[in-house]
Amino acid sequence: MTGYEQRFELLVASITDYAIYMLDPEGHVSSWNAGAQRFKGYAAQDVIGSHFSRFYTDEDRAAGLPQLALRAAREEGRFEGEGWRVRKDGTRFWATVVIDPIRTPDGTLVGFAKITRDTTDRMTAQEALRESEQRFRLLVQGVTDYALYMLSPQGVITNWNAGAQRIKGFAEDEVVGSHFSRFFTDEDRAAGLPEQALETARQSGRHESEGWRVRRDGTRFFAHAVLDAIRDERGTLIGFAKITRDISEQRKAAESLEQTRNALFQAQKMEAIGQLTGGIAHDFNNLLAVLSSGIDILHAQQPGSTANRVLDSMRRAVERGALLTQQLLSFARQQPLAAATHQLNTLVGAFEPVLRRASGPQVSFLFDLAPRLASVSVDEARFEATLLNLVVNARDAMPDGGTLALETRNVELAANQVGALPPGRYVCVTVRDTGTGMPPEVVSRAFEPFFTTKPVGKGTGLGLSQVYGFIAQSGGDVVIETALGKGTSISLYLPAVEEAGPVDAGLPAVRSERVLIAEDDKLVMAVACELFETMGYEVLTAPDGVAALRILERDSGIDVLFTDMMMPNGMTGLELARAARERDPDMKIIIASGYPQAALQHEEPGSAEFSFVGKPYRLADLARHLRATS
């Protein structure tokens, strides 16, 4: 052995971190170094001459892996692999193996050089890292309440979790590779918000925001989003972590809570102002009573005196003061109300001519009255004054003309949907104009007494405060919807009276009134039915007087008879009316005719006892006659 060979053998023998040994062409161990002995546990005399497959696991030997490794080294010139190996004591270690064929200069295979390294620690660390990454991946994918995904430094989506798919509606293959700005609204993209978010996160490490985002189906949701910059150990930006949560429900709940708080504050404020106003009005009334009595005494003591002109002026001032106190008491909800059960369509129809005249010639006035409107408990005169007040205000808000609409609707309110009103059925009356509108600061004070935006001398500032006080005293609420230049809608909400049970405030049970319509013309009959149904009546019909009389004979619960004058089968409307009057003296009876009433009364003796309406008739005409016959 040469000196070089001796030095090489000493070098190999002294290496302890690697097992370096030789195999003969069949795989038997022919040499053994200290490294092999250190981590395999065998001394040289224990293994030299034995086959190297003894270091493999039973399952690997059964699979023929040792022979496959030798064949790969022999045929391909090298074999590299990893796997479990077995120590002398039976324990296992993870090994990295290299087998090189050894050949003579003429190419004859004389054996193999085998190098094995114990990489158990590295494998264990890699396995732990892999398991950690797997657990993290499962955790991220298992989160469904948050959209968790990664972005490249340019904002391109690189992965996608189940929460992102649930919240935004996109599958992973639909979004990976696209820019995250696709989830922003058009207006936010136009304003550059996605790029601003990336730049903020890049500069400061984090960007947090809330705003509207867009789902796959085009619907919007309100999101809370956090964007974190991800950097490697050298500080190089490698991407962003994006966390998005749908907070639409929380935002809706917060808005509802804020609305409730505002409604409570407004109610408390108006209550406090009302109590103060009511106290002042009562005291002022007492003072006016003293002044009024004094004026009467002075007037009686000095009849015909020139001082009477002064006393008359003082009396007029006292009367104006008394009117003012009534207005203040109305706002303070301390006015006496003559509440009764009414069908508001009937009241509106009867008051329609007055409202049209009050709106003026430049205003187009539309009525949209819902059919089968529920009844309410309300003071008729105060309600009419309220409508007149709102119509006049709407007219003044349209100095150059416009459109004014009065609508009635049945509504079902949830708790606190309108102010502090309890849930239930309500009747809503809305007066809507196309006028100048009001800014928010004016709306917040619109119901306060003496607050007005009209010029001096054009308004007292008590109109809307009276409206608010009357409706609140009637158990309802008032809502203003307005915007500058877009008109104003003022809606009055009044509790519906349950027709099948007891009514609040000690009122008797009520039911819908029933009307019998006798008309031979089917088209006219259909119109008449619609008009009465609009006013809340339950309608029965008859094609002629004979059929109508049969209905009256078997049904005693009819409140109104509405009949045409001229009908077939030998019975006129007047004859039917007289027969109905004999059966029920309290029944309301209206006769429709195309003849002038004066001429009809002249030709038909006794016809003056009934109410006549001329054809063609309108809702207001019917309502007025119903009111007159009540």
Summary of the structure (lengths in Angstrom):
residues: 630
radius of gyration: 48.1
end to end distance: 139.1
largest distance: 161.7
contacts: 1868
relative contact order: 0.05
helix: 45%
strand: 25%
